[in-house]
Amino acid sequence: MAWTKLWVIAYRDLTRNRRRTFFTLLAVALGLALLIVLNGFIAGVVEDALQNSIRLQTGHVQVRAASFPDGKRSIQWRDLIERPETIVAQAEAMPEVMAAAPVLWTDAILNTSDESMGLQVYGIDVASRLYDPIRASLVAGNFIEANDRSGVLIGKRLADSLGLKVGDTIRLTTINANGEPEEGLFVIRGLFASGVLIYDEGTAFMPLAKAQAFALTGNRASVVMIELHRQDDADAVAAALAQPGLQTLTWRDLNAFFLQSMNAAMSFYIILDGIVMLIVAVIISNTLLMAVFERIREIGILASLGMKRGQILRMVLFEASIIALIGIVAGTILGLLGVGFLTQNGFEMGEMAASAGNLPMSNVLYARFVPDTFAWLAVWTFIVALVASLYPAWFAARLEPVQALHTS
């Protein structure tokens, strides 16, 4: 029997019980749509956190002293870069580099008349394009000037929690390069809201020269931070800037723990995908098995008229294929519409973003289109549907014509 005739018979069999077929198609479509939306949203969350880390904390490439400790902040002279401006000039001469600037990091305690809070102070080159995102996120006051000897920027979330506003004076205390406590009075020039809550509540900016004077580090910097036009060029730029006494790290090195954690977490989402597909498989298998039970006499007649077991098996597989293909098309459309909605209308995290630990998660999370992942989900849905139909197809193919004809 020609394959086209088997397809026609399979289609007609499915239309006999349209309600059952419809709900089976709906289960396949909703299952795939759910997986597409879920995976798109997860991809958006991971990409959001990674780009926030690169944009606000690590850059695409960092150059720092070979002795600079991993995961810690040190302002000891031996751990800092001497004459960072030469590295900046070398980096900015490369076509791959969008911006480069020295940064001095130091931990400090912010003291008010009522309470104290630990934060990280960034001494920055205020003219660098690296800090355009902070400049754009100002919600009150003005950006600091290079010659400002007493001004700082703090996050609006931090200011609100301490009851501070633009123009207020705060006291910062740090341990300087000599290992001694250093205290200074600073005026809040502006408030920023980057949308990353853990950043907005724990960071202060001041001009690089003032930070160096405050921490007694001379003309040194913690790192030279570099932002690229394309993050894929990070390895080449890092290799070009390598020199004795310095270490060059790419965004992959600097975010290694985060990337490893996300890779480990993805195994959980793969299990979740598998559970959804297993539910869809059970529904498809049940539908086809019920259809076979209802048509035992008909299958017996077809077998007695000369239809081979292989043709009966393929007929049931074709029924599963029709259900899977229509369900996949509908599910893909629904899923893409859902992802498209979440790319424009994000999910507001609120206070949950602040409880994400060191994960630089934005206050509003958006989904992301990942075509490769969506395509594989569709392929695996089709494979699972075919696998689920194997038992009903085998059951139908092994029926003896005489026994099937006498079944009521």
Buried (B, 14 or more C-beta within 10 A) or exposed (E): EEEEEBBEBBEEBBEEBEEBBEEBBBBBBBBBBBBBBBBBBBBBBBBBBBBBBBBBBBBBBBBBBEEBEEEEBBBBBEBBBEEBBEBBEBBBEBEBBBBBBBBBBBBBBBBBEEEEBEBBBBBBBBEBEBBEBBBEBBEBBEBBEEEBBBBBBBBBBBBBEBEBEBEBEBBBBBBBBEEEEBEBEBBBBBBBBBBBBBBBBBBBBBBBBBBBBBBBBEBBBBBBBBBBEEBEBBEBBBEBBEEEEBBBBBBBBBBEEBBEEBEEEBEEEEEBBEEBBEEBBEBBBBBBBBBBEEBBBBBBBBBEEEBEBEBBBBBBBBBBBBBBBBBBBBBBBBBBEBBBEBBEEBBEBEEEBBEBEEBBBBBBBBBBBBEEBBEEBBEBBBEBBBBBBBBBBEBBBEBEBEEBBEEE
